[in-house]
Amino acid sequence: MMNYNAGDIVYVFYRNPHTQDVANIQAAAVVNNPERPGELALFLYENYYPLTEEVAVFSNEAEAYETYGNYFDDTLQGGIDD
């Protein structure tokens, strides 16, 4: 079960819409969904995305990188700010 609150910063896998075989880890803000009052959304790249169980959301960057390496059999170097 997700336990996030509006204002939390989380990390998600984000696929480039122009190059579907490229995925990155990106920080996103948890916000109140402006289209569905009472629900939360992810705010990422100036867009709102539903915060559902289908989205891989991580509460910290290290966990996101570890899981990314397990799924994509690759190790990313550095962090988001590098």
Jmol script that loads the backbone (N, CA, C; Angstrom):
load data "model"
ATOM      1  N   MET A   1       0.837  -1.190   0.000  1.00  0.00           N
ATOM      2  CA  MET A   1       0.000   0.000   0.000  1.00  0.00           C
ATOM      3  C   MET A   1       0.878   1.247   0.000  1.00  0.00           C
ATOM      4  N   MET A   2       0.483   2.215  -0.758  1.00  0.00           N
ATOM      5  CA  MET A   2       1.249   3.453  -0.859  1.00  0.00           C
ATOM      6  C   MET A   2       0.903   4.373   0.306  1.00  0.00           C
ATOM      7  N   ASN A   3       1.920   4.938   0.918  1.00  0.00           N
ATOM      8  CA  ASN A   3       1.720   5.873   2.016  1.00  0.00           C
ATOM      9  C   ASN A   3       2.422   7.180   1.706  1.00  0.00           C
ATOM     10  N   TYR A   4       1.963   7.867   0.706  1.00  0.00           N
ATOM     11  CA  TYR A   4       2.563   9.132   0.307  1.00  0.00           C
ATOM     12  C   TYR A   4       1.611  10.270   0.621  1.00  0.00           C
ATOM     13  N   ASN A   5       2.189  11.438   0.792  1.00  0.00           N
ATOM     14  CA  ASN A   5       1.411  12.638   1.082  1.00  0.00           C
ATOM     15  C   ASN A   5       1.786  13.728   0.100  1.00  0.00           C
ATOM     16  N   ALA A   6       0.851  14.629  -0.152  1.00  0.00           N
ATOM     17  CA  ALA A   6       1.153  15.781  -1.001  1.00  0.00           C
ATOM     18  C   ALA A   6       2.365  16.501  -0.418  1.00  0.00           C
ATOM     19  N   GLY A   7       3.312  16.819  -1.286  1.00  0.00           N
ATOM     20  CA  GLY A   7       4.546  17.471  -0.870  1.00  0.00           C
ATOM     21  C   GLY A   7       5.742  16.539  -0.814  1.00  0.00           C
ATOM     22  N   ASP A   8       5.505  15.221  -0.806  1.00  0.00           N
ATOM     23  CA  ASP A   8       6.614  14.262  -0.804  1.00  0.00           C
ATOM     24  C   ASP A   8       7.346  14.312  -2.139  1.00  0.00           C
ATOM     25  N   ILE A   9       8.648  14.124  -2.088  1.00  0.00           N
ATOM     26  CA  ILE A   9       9.453  13.948  -3.294  1.00  0.00           C
ATOM     27  C   ILE A   9       9.775  12.466  -3.389  1.00  0.00           C
ATOM     28  N   VAL A  10       9.483  11.876  -4.532  1.00  0.00           N
ATOM     29  CA  VAL A  10       9.703  10.453  -4.767  1.00  0.00           C
ATOM     30  C   VAL A  10      10.511  10.280  -6.053  1.00  0.00           C
ATOM     31  N   TYR A  11      10.882   9.059  -6.331  1.00  0.00           N
ATOM     32  CA  TYR A  11      11.665   8.746  -7.530  1.00  0.00           C
ATOM     33  C   TYR A  11      10.926   7.687  -8.328  1.00  0.00           C
ATOM     34  N   VAL A  12      10.873   7.879  -9.631  1.00  0.00           N
ATOM     35  CA  VAL A  12      10.136   6.977 -10.514  1.00  0.00           C
ATOM     36  C   VAL A  12      10.993   6.628 -11.724  1.00  0.00           C
ATOM     37  N   PHE A  13      10.656   5.509 -12.364  1.00  0.00           N
ATOM     38  CA  PHE A  13      11.248   5.187 -13.662  1.00  0.00           C
ATOM     39  C   PHE A  13      10.439   5.944 -14.699  1.00  0.00           C
ATOM     40  N   TYR A  14      11.115   6.628 -15.575  1.00  0.00           N
ATOM     41  CA  TYR A  14      10.436   7.418 -16.599  1.00  0.00           C
ATOM     42  C   TYR A  14      10.979   7.014 -17.957  1.00  0.00           C
ATOM     43  N   ARG A  15      10.105   6.573 -18.823  1.00  0.00           N
ATOM     44  CA  ARG A  15      10.521   6.211 -20.183  1.00  0.00           C
ATOM     45  C   ARG A  15      10.414   7.426 -21.077  1.00  0.00           C
ATOM     46  N   ASN A  16      11.446   7.641 -21.863  1.00  0.00           N
ATOM     47  CA  ASN A  16      11.460   8.741 -22.820  1.00  0.00           C
ATOM     48  C   ASN A  16      10.359   8.491 -23.839  1.00  0.00           C
ATOM     49  N   PRO A  17       9.422   9.425 -24.003  1.00  0.00           N
ATOM     50  CA  PRO A  17       8.319   9.192 -24.944  1.00  0.00           C
ATOM     51  C   PRO A  17       8.769   9.121 -26.400  1.00  0.00           C
ATOM     52  N   HIS A  18       9.962   9.614 -26.691  1.00  0.00           N
ATOM     53  CA  HIS A  18      10.472   9.597 -28.065  1.00  0.00           C
ATOM     54  C   HIS A  18      11.379   8.405 -28.328  1.00  0.00           C
ATOM     55  N   THR A  19      11.911   7.813 -27.267  1.00  0.00           N
ATOM     56  CA  THR A  19      12.793   6.658 -27.379  1.00  0.00           C
ATOM     57  C   THR A  19      12.377   5.660 -26.311  1.00  0.00           C
ATOM     58  N   GLN A  20      11.448   4.776 -26.632  1.00  0.00           N
ATOM     59  CA  GLN A  20      10.833   3.901 -25.640  1.00  0.00           C
ATOM     60  C   GLN A  20      11.791   2.912 -24.985  1.00  0.00           C
ATOM     61  N   ASP A  21      12.947   2.665 -25.588  1.00  0.00           N
ATOM     62  CA  ASP A  21      13.865   1.721 -24.968  1.00  0.00           C
ATOM     63  C   ASP A  21      14.819   2.408 -23.999  1.00  0.00           C
ATOM     64  N   VAL A  22      14.567   3.663 -23.675  1.00  0.00           N
ATOM     65  CA  VAL A  22      15.391   4.403 -22.729  1.00  0.00           C
ATOM     66  C   VAL A  22      14.553   4.716 -21.495  1.00  0.00           C
ATOM     67  N   ALA A  23      15.051   4.306 -20.337  1.00  0.00           N
ATOM     68  CA  ALA A  23      14.379   4.621 -19.075  1.00  0.00           C
ATOM     69  C   ALA A  23      15.373   5.320 -18.165  1.00  0.00           C
ATOM     70  N   ASN A  24      14.878   6.270 -17.418  1.00  0.00           N
ATOM     71  CA  ASN A  24      15.699   7.011 -16.476  1.00  0.00           C
ATOM     72  C   ASN A  24      14.997   7.051 -15.131  1.00  0.00           C
ATOM     73  N   ILE A  25      15.758   7.382 -14.117  1.00  0.00           N
ATOM     74  CA  ILE A  25      15.175   7.637 -12.813  1.00  0.00           C
ATOM     75  C   ILE A  25      14.999   9.137 -12.699  1.00  0.00           C
ATOM     76  N   GLN A  26      13.811   9.543 -12.285  1.00  0.00           N
ATOM     77  CA  GLN A  26      13.501  10.968 -12.216  1.00  0.00           C
ATOM     78  C   GLN A  26      12.804  11.277 -10.897  1.00  0.00           C
ATOM     79  N   ALA A  27      13.168  12.388 -10.288  1.00  0.00           N
ATOM     80  CA  ALA A  27      12.454  12.849  -9.102  1.00  0.00           C
ATOM     81  C   ALA A  27      11.099  13.400  -9.532  1.00  0.00           C
ATOM     82  N   ALA A  28      10.091  13.173  -8.716  1.00  0.00           N
ATOM     83  CA  ALA A  28       8.740  13.679  -8.985  1.00  0.00           C
ATOM     84  C   ALA A  28       8.127  14.125  -7.662  1.00  0.00           C
ATOM     85  N   ALA A  29       7.221  15.059  -7.743  1.00  0.00           N
ATOM     86  CA  ALA A  29       6.517  15.529  -6.552  1.00  0.00           C
ATOM     87  C   ALA A  29       5.163  14.844  -6.448  1.00  0.00           C
ATOM     88  N   VAL A  30       4.807  14.449  -5.241  1.00  0.00           N
ATOM     89  CA  VAL A  30       3.460  13.951  -4.983  1.00  0.00           C
ATOM     90  C   VAL A  30       2.599  15.179  -4.695  1.00  0.00           C
ATOM     91  N   VAL A  31       1.500  15.304  -5.427  1.00  0.00           N
ATOM     92  CA  VAL A  31       0.620  16.472  -5.300  1.00  0.00           C
ATOM     93  C   VAL A  31      -0.837  16.021  -5.240  1.00  0.00           C
ATOM     94  N   ASN A  32      -1.697  16.918  -4.817  1.00  0.00           N
ATOM     95  CA  ASN A  32      -3.134  16.655  -4.908  1.00  0.00           C
ATOM     96  C   ASN A  32      -3.518  16.689  -6.377  1.00  0.00           C
ATOM     97  N   ASN A  33      -4.245  15.692  -6.817  1.00  0.00           N
ATOM     98  CA  ASN A  33      -4.624  15.597  -8.220  1.00  0.00           C
ATOM     99  C   ASN A  33      -5.651  16.689  -8.548  1.00  0.00           C
ATOM    100  N   PRO A  34      -5.285  17.631  -9.430  1.00  0.00           N
ATOM    101  CA  PRO A  34      -6.213  18.719  -9.741  1.00  0.00           C
ATOM    102  C   PRO A  34      -7.439  18.259 -10.535  1.00  0.00           C
ATOM    103  N   GLU A  35      -7.343  17.094 -11.162  1.00  0.00           N
ATOM    104  CA  GLU A  35      -8.451  16.584 -11.968  1.00  0.00           C
ATOM    105  C   GLU A  35      -9.369  15.645 -11.187  1.00  0.00           C
ATOM    106  N   ARG A  36      -8.893  15.142 -10.054  1.00  0.00           N
ATOM    107  CA  ARG A  36      -9.676  14.199  -9.246  1.00  0.00           C
ATOM    108  C   ARG A  36      -9.485  14.549  -7.773  1.00  0.00           C
ATOM    109  N   PRO A  37     -10.294  15.436  -7.256  1.00  0.00           N
ATOM    110  CA  PRO A  37     -10.168  15.826  -5.847  1.00  0.00           C
ATOM    111  C   PRO A  37     -10.183  14.611  -4.922  1.00  0.00           C
ATOM    112  N   GLY A  38      -9.316  14.654  -3.925  1.00  0.00           N
ATOM    113  CA  GLY A  38      -9.225  13.552  -2.976  1.00  0.00           C
ATOM    114  C   GLY A  38      -8.213  12.502  -3.365  1.00  0.00           C
ATOM    115  N   GLU A  39      -7.659  12.578  -4.572  1.00  0.00           N
ATOM    116  CA  GLU A  39      -6.644  11.628  -5.026  1.00  0.00           C
ATOM    117  C   GLU A  39      -5.305  12.335  -5.164  1.00  0.00           C
ATOM    118  N   LEU A  40      -4.247  11.536  -5.109  1.00  0.00           N
ATOM    119  CA  LEU A  40      -2.904  12.065  -5.306  1.00  0.00           C
ATOM    120  C   LEU A  40      -2.444  11.803  -6.730  1.00  0.00           C
ATOM    121  N   ALA A  41      -1.481  12.599  -7.164  1.00  0.00           N
ATOM    122  CA  ALA A  41      -0.893  12.443  -8.496  1.00  0.00           C
ATOM    123  C   ALA A  41       0.600  12.699  -8.386  1.00  0.00           C
ATOM    124  N   LEU A  42       1.320  12.271  -9.415  1.00  0.00           N
ATOM    125  CA  LEU A  42       2.739  12.608  -9.544  1.00  0.00           C
ATOM    126  C   LEU A  42       2.850  13.790 -10.485  1.00  0.00           C
ATOM    127  N   PHE A  43       3.641  14.768 -10.102  1.00  0.00           N
ATOM    128  CA  PHE A  43       3.886  15.918 -10.969  1.00  0.00           C
ATOM    129  C   PHE A  43       5.299  15.759 -11.503  1.00  0.00           C
ATOM    130  N   LEU A  44       5.394  15.570 -12.820  1.00  0.00           N
ATOM    131  CA  LEU A  44       6.660  15.253 -13.468  1.00  0.00           C
ATOM    132  C   LEU A  44       6.681  15.891 -14.840  1.00  0.00           C
ATOM    133  N   TYR A  45       7.720  16.664 -15.120  1.00  0.00           N
ATOM    134  CA  TYR A  45       7.851  17.341 -16.416  1.00  0.00           C
ATOM    135  C   TYR A  45       6.600  18.147 -16.773  1.00  0.00           C
ATOM    136  N   GLU A  46       6.117  18.912 -15.804  1.00  0.00           N
ATOM    137  CA  GLU A  46       4.972  19.813 -16.008  1.00  0.00           C
ATOM    138  C   GLU A  46       3.673  19.081 -16.353  1.00  0.00           C
ATOM    139  N   ASN A  47       3.598  17.796 -16.013  1.00  0.00           N
ATOM    140  CA  ASN A  47       2.392  17.000 -16.259  1.00  0.00           C
ATOM    141  C   ASN A  47       1.994  16.268 -14.984  1.00  0.00           C
ATOM    142  N   TYR A  48       0.727  15.959 -14.873  1.00  0.00           N
ATOM    143  CA  TYR A  48       0.197  15.179 -13.759  1.00  0.00           C
ATOM    144  C   TYR A  48      -0.034  13.747 -14.227  1.00  0.00           C
ATOM    145  N   TYR A  49       0.394  12.793 -13.405  1.00  0.00           N
ATOM    146  CA  TYR A  49       0.200  11.380 -13.693  1.00  0.00           C
ATOM    147  C   TYR A  49      -0.491  10.744 -12.490  1.00  0.00           C
ATOM    148  N   PRO A  50      -1.465   9.870 -12.697  1.00  0.00           N
ATOM    149  CA  PRO A  50      -2.134   9.226 -11.559  1.00  0.00           C
ATOM    150  C   PRO A  50      -1.123   8.450 -10.713  1.00  0.00           C
ATOM    151  N   LEU A  51      -1.247   8.557  -9.427  1.00  0.00           N
ATOM    152  CA  LEU A  51      -0.404   7.798  -8.507  1.00  0.00           C
ATOM    153  C   LEU A  51      -1.162   6.527  -8.165  1.00  0.00           C
ATOM    154  N   THR A  52      -0.800   5.445  -8.856  1.00  0.00           N
ATOM    155  CA  THR A  52      -1.491   4.168  -8.689  1.00  0.00           C
ATOM    156  C   THR A  52      -0.492   3.087  -8.320  1.00  0.00           C
ATOM    157  N   GLU A  53      -1.009   1.930  -7.976  1.00  0.00           N
ATOM    158  CA  GLU A  53      -0.165   0.781  -7.628  1.00  0.00           C
ATOM    159  C   GLU A  53       0.665   0.294  -8.818  1.00  0.00           C
ATOM    160  N   GLU A  54       0.280   0.660 -10.043  1.00  0.00           N
ATOM    161  CA  GLU A  54       1.007   0.212 -11.231  1.00  0.00           C
ATOM    162  C   GLU A  54       2.298   0.999 -11.477  1.00  0.00           C
ATOM    163  N   VAL A  55       2.471   2.104 -10.776  1.00  0.00           N
ATOM    164  CA  VAL A  55       3.643   2.954 -10.980  1.00  0.00           C
ATOM    165  C   VAL A  55       4.718   2.555  -9.976  1.00  0.00           C
ATOM    166  N   ALA A  56       5.943   2.328 -10.466  1.00  0.00           N
ATOM    167  CA  ALA A  56       7.068   2.029  -9.577  1.00  0.00           C
ATOM    168  C   ALA A  56       7.537   3.338  -8.953  1.00  0.00           C
ATOM    169  N   VAL A  57       7.227   3.515  -7.675  1.00  0.00           N
ATOM    170  CA  VAL A  57       7.557   4.739  -6.950  1.00  0.00           C
ATOM    171  C   VAL A  57       8.467   4.365  -5.791  1.00  0.00           C
ATOM    172  N   PHE A  58       9.533   5.128  -5.627  1.00  0.00           N
ATOM    173  CA  PHE A  58      10.504   4.862  -4.571  1.00  0.00           C
ATOM    174  C   PHE A  58      10.650   6.095  -3.696  1.00  0.00           C
ATOM    175  N   SER A  59      10.765   5.873  -2.401  1.00  0.00           N
ATOM    176  CA  SER A  59      10.854   6.996  -1.477  1.00  0.00           C
ATOM    177  C   SER A  59      12.250   7.587  -1.403  1.00  0.00           C
ATOM    178  N   ASN A  60      13.254   6.862  -1.911  1.00  0.00           N
ATOM    179  CA  ASN A  60      14.598   7.438  -1.931  1.00  0.00           C
ATOM    180  C   ASN A  60      15.337   7.033  -3.200  1.00  0.00           C
ATOM    181  N   GLU A  61      16.310   7.842  -3.537  1.00  0.00           N
ATOM    182  CA  GLU A  61      17.050   7.666  -4.787  1.00  0.00           C
ATOM    183  C   GLU A  61      17.849   6.366  -4.808  1.00  0.00           C
ATOM    184  N   ALA A  62      18.442   5.997  -3.674  1.00  0.00           N
ATOM    185  CA  ALA A  62      19.261   4.781  -3.623  1.00  0.00           C
ATOM    186  C   ALA A  62      18.426   3.544  -3.938  1.00  0.00           C
ATOM    187  N   GLU A  63      17.238   3.465  -3.376  1.00  0.00           N
ATOM    188  CA  GLU A  63      16.347   2.333  -3.646  1.00  0.00           C
ATOM    189  C   GLU A  63      15.956   2.285  -5.124  1.00  0.00           C
ATOM    190  N   ALA A  64      15.712   3.444  -5.705  1.00  0.00           N
ATOM    191  CA  ALA A  64      15.356   3.503  -7.128  1.00  0.00           C
ATOM    192  C   ALA A  64      16.504   2.986  -7.992  1.00  0.00           C
ATOM    193  N   TYR A  65      17.734   3.404  -7.682  1.00  0.00           N
ATOM    194  CA  TYR A  65      18.880   2.952  -8.476  1.00  0.00           C
ATOM    195  C   TYR A  65      19.123   1.456  -8.317  1.00  0.00           C
ATOM    196  N   GLU A  66      18.952   0.938  -7.110  1.00  0.00           N
ATOM    197  CA  GLU A  66      19.147  -0.494  -6.893  1.00  0.00           C
ATOM    198  C   GLU A  66      18.124  -1.303  -7.692  1.00  0.00           C
ATOM    199  N   THR A  67      16.876  -0.901  -7.637  1.00  0.00           N
ATOM    200  CA  THR A  67      15.826  -1.603  -8.370  1.00  0.00           C
ATOM    201  C   THR A  67      16.018  -1.462  -9.871  1.00  0.00           C
ATOM    202  N   TYR A  68      16.410  -0.278 -10.317  1.00  0.00           N
ATOM    203  CA  TYR A  68      16.690  -0.057 -11.738  1.00  0.00           C
ATOM    204  C   TYR A  68      17.738  -1.062 -12.215  1.00  0.00           C
ATOM    205  N   GLY A  69      18.812  -1.215 -11.447  1.00  0.00           N
ATOM    206  CA  GLY A  69      19.865  -2.162 -11.806  1.00  0.00           C
ATOM    207  C   GLY A  69      19.361  -3.587 -11.882  1.00  0.00           C
ATOM    208  N   ASN A  70      18.460  -3.960 -10.983  1.00  0.00           N
ATOM    209  CA  ASN A  70      17.899  -5.313 -10.994  1.00  0.00           C
ATOM    210  C   ASN A  70      17.010  -5.556 -12.207  1.00  0.00           C
ATOM    211  N   TYR A  71      16.209  -4.587 -12.577  1.00  0.00           N
ATOM    212  CA  TYR A  71      15.280  -4.750 -13.701  1.00  0.00           C
ATOM    213  C   TYR A  71      15.946  -4.602 -15.059  1.00  0.00           C
ATOM    214  N   PHE A  72      16.839  -3.661 -15.159  1.00  0.00           N
ATOM    215  CA  PHE A  72      17.441  -3.366 -16.457  1.00  0.00           C
ATOM    216  C   PHE A  72      18.837  -3.944 -16.599  1.00  0.00           C
ATOM    217  N   ASP A  73      19.278  -4.710 -15.576  1.00  0.00           N
ATOM    218  CA  ASP A  73      20.584  -5.361 -15.612  1.00  0.00           C
ATOM    219  C   ASP A  73      21.667  -4.368 -15.998  1.00  0.00           C
ATOM    220  N   ASP A  74      21.624  -3.231 -15.360  1.00  0.00           N
ATOM    221  CA  ASP A  74      22.555  -2.151 -15.660  1.00  0.00           C
ATOM    222  C   ASP A  74      22.758  -1.376 -14.367  1.00  0.00           C
ATOM    223  N   THR A  75      23.888  -0.748 -14.239  1.00  0.00           N
ATOM    224  CA  THR A  75      24.156   0.070 -13.074  1.00  0.00           C
ATOM    225  C   THR A  75      24.340   1.499 -13.520  1.00  0.00           C
ATOM    226  N   LEU A  76      23.480   2.354 -13.034  1.00  0.00           N
ATOM    227  CA  LEU A  76      23.629   3.779 -13.313  1.00  0.00           C
ATOM    228  C   LEU A  76      24.681   4.343 -12.384  1.00  0.00           C
ATOM    229  N   GLN A  77      25.462   5.239 -12.870  1.00  0.00           N
ATOM    230  CA  GLN A  77      26.480   5.881 -12.062  1.00  0.00           C
ATOM    231  C   GLN A  77      25.991   7.248 -11.638  1.00  0.00           C
ATOM    232  N   GLY A  78      26.338   7.631 -10.418  1.00  0.00           N
ATOM    233  CA  GLY A  78      25.999   8.970  -9.960  1.00  0.00           C
ATOM    234  C   GLY A  78      24.553   9.074  -9.545  1.00  0.00           C
ATOM    235  N   GLY A  79      24.115  10.322  -9.431  1.00  0.00           N
ATOM    236  CA  GLY A  79      22.745  10.578  -9.015  1.00  0.00           C
ATOM    237  C   GLY A  79      22.048  11.455 -10.016  1.00  0.00           C
ATOM    238  N   ILE A  80      20.877  11.865  -9.677  1.00  0.00           N
ATOM    239  CA  ILE A  80      20.072  12.685 -10.573  1.00  0.00           C
ATOM    240  C   ILE A  80      20.744  14.015 -10.852  1.00  0.00           C
ATOM    241  N   ASP A  81      21.421  14.568  -9.865  1.00  0.00           N
ATOM    242  CA  ASP A  81      22.026  15.888 -10.027  1.00  0.00           C
ATOM    243  C   ASP A  81      23.381  15.858 -10.723  1.00  0.00           C
ATOM    244  N   ASP A  82      23.904  14.673 -11.024  1.00  0.00           N
ATOM    245  CA  ASP A  82      25.229  14.586 -11.689  1.00  0.00           C
ATOM    246  C   ASP A  82      25.155  15.004 -13.134  1.00  0.00           C
TER     247      ASP A  82
END
end "model"
wireframe off; spacefill off
backbone 0.3
color backbone group
